[in-house]
Amino acid sequence: MKALTVGIAAALLTAGVAAQDQGYVASVRSSWNRTKTLVSSSAAAMPESGYASRPTPDVRSFGEIIGHLANEHYMICSSFKTVV
């Protein structure tokens, strides 16, 4: 789970540097693709029994984090769909 968090943070932090070279849209697309790959690979690699695991009782389980990301993705994409 730490690798997932570090991967997402690194992808988001590099977006600013890449924006200077590739342009904003290309940078965001690159960051999104990298993050999407990290999240989906992490979800696929986690055994079913691991989805309930929590680092501490106060932290969301792995399954809850994946569910949260899916909900946020749906919310963001659906808001763009209504604009376009």
N, C-alpha and C positions, 0 to 999 in steps of 0.2 A: 504494500500500500504506500510505503514511503517512496518507492520508485515512481508510482503513479503521480503522486503529489509533486515530486521533483521534476518529472517529465512535463507536467502541465505548466508548472512555474517557468521552466526553461523555455518552453514553446512560446509562452506569452511574453517573456522578457526579450526574446530575440526578435519579436515582431517589430519593435521600434527600430532596431539596427537595420533589419532587412528592409524596412520601409524607405530608407534613404536610397537604397540601390534599386529596388524593384518597383517602387510605387506602392501606394497604400493598399489597393485591392489585392494585388499579387501577394503582398506580405501577409495580409489577413487570411487569404486563401491557403497559403503555405502553412501558417500557424494552425489553422483549423484542421488541415489534413494531417499534420503531425500529431496534434492532440487527439483527433478521432482515432488514429491508428493506435496510439498509446492506450486509450481508454478501452477500445474494443479488444485489443490484444490482452490487456489485463483481465477483462471480464471473461474472455475465452480460456485463459490460462488458470483461472481460479476454479478449484474443484467445487462442486455444488455445496459441500459441507462448509466451505470457507466463506460463503456469502453471509453467514450469520456471525462471523468472527468480528470482534471489536478489540482495538488496541487497549482501551480502557472503558469502563462502564459509561462514562460521560460522552463518548465519541460514537458517531453513527457506525453501524456495521458496514461492511463492504457492500452488501446488497442495497442498503439504504443510500449509500453514496452513488452507486450506479443508477438507482431509481431517481435520485435527485437530479443527476446529470441528464437523464432522459426527459424528465419533466421540464427542466430548464430549456433544453434543446427544442422541445415541442413548443414551449411558450414563445421563445425567440423567433423560431421559424414561422409560427402561425401569425405573429405580429407583422412580419415582413410580407407574408402572403396577402394580408388585408391592405397593405400599402401599395403593392405592385399590381 
